[in-house]
Amino acid sequence: MEIEECLFTKEHEWVFVEDKVATIGISEYAAGELGDIVFIELPEPGRKVKQMDPVGTIEAVKTVAE
């Protein structure tokens, strides 16, 4: 996966889709703003989601974000 192949949101998340499997993440900027990440809640495998629906949470020392 190359960064050029990822699609980014305005909220600093990204998605990479290959063979009907989506890999998601956050940008380096977002990770830097959050600080130390202490917990990530992920969706169940196979869960179908709609655009802009929350799929999990990221808990950092500074805050919790959907």
C-alpha positions in Angstrom: 0.0 0.0 0.0 1.3 3.4 -1.0 0.1 6.7 0.6 -0.9 7.8 -2.9 -3.4 5.0 -3.1 -5.3 6.0 0.1 -8.3 8.2 0.2 -8.3 10.9 2.9 -11.2 12.6 4.7 -11.2 16.2 6.0 -11.0 14.8 9.5 -7.6 13.2 8.8 -8.7 9.6 8.4 -7.7 7.5 5.5 -9.0 4.3 3.8 -7.3 1.9 1.4 -9.6 -0.6 -0.4 -8.3 -3.7 -2.0 -10.3 -6.8 -3.1 -13.4 -5.5 -1.1 -11.4 -5.2 2.1 -11.0 -1.7 3.6 -8.0 -0.8 5.7 -8.5 2.4 7.8 -6.2 4.7 9.7 -5.4 8.2 10.7 -3.0 10.7 9.3 0.4 11.5 10.8 -1.0 14.9 11.7 -3.9 13.5 13.6 -1.7 11.0 15.4 0.6 13.9 16.4 -2.3 15.9 17.7 -3.8 13.1 19.7 -0.5 12.3 21.4 0.1 8.8 22.9 -2.7 6.5 21.9 -3.7 4.1 24.7 -6.7 2.2 23.3 -8.4 1.6 19.9 -11.9 0.2 19.6 -12.4 -1.4 16.1 -15.5 -2.5 14.3 -16.4 -6.1 14.0 -14.9 -7.7 10.9 -17.4 -7.7 8.0 -19.4 -4.8 9.4 -20.9 -2.6 6.7 -20.7 1.1 7.3 -22.0 4.3 5.5 -20.0 7.4 4.8 -19.3 9.5 7.9 -20.7 6.8 10.3 -18.4 6.3 13.3 -16.7 2.9 13.2 -14.8 2.9 16.4 -12.9 5.1 18.9 -9.4 6.1 19.5 -8.5 6.9 23.1 -5.4 9.0 23.7 -3.8 10.6 26.7 -5.3 13.9 25.7 -8.8 12.9 24.4 -11.2 10.3 23.0 -12.3 10.5 19.4 -14.7 8.6 17.2 
